[in-house]
Amino acid sequence: MMEIFKAERLGVFAGGVLFGTAGVKLLSSKDAKKVYTNCAAAALRVKDCVMKVVTTVQENAEDVLAEAKVINEERYAKEAEAAEEDAPCCCTEG
């Protein structure tokens, strides 16, 4: 029983070594390098596209922030005018 178990373990080990060696050969082949190169090129294209979108979103966010600041400044100016009109005049003698 123990001999069968040892033989099975040896077979699994030998299969692993064989599979690993074949994998290394496959991964270092010219065809695999072409695949790696094409994948890297695609990743760079994706990065460029994402960066364009990020730049557009940033520009839009800056525009929104600038417009919001202008709206608030106008609102504060109107509130200040209204407060001046509603304030009692302290320069009249009475």
Beta strands, then each sheet from edge to edge (+ up, - down):
end
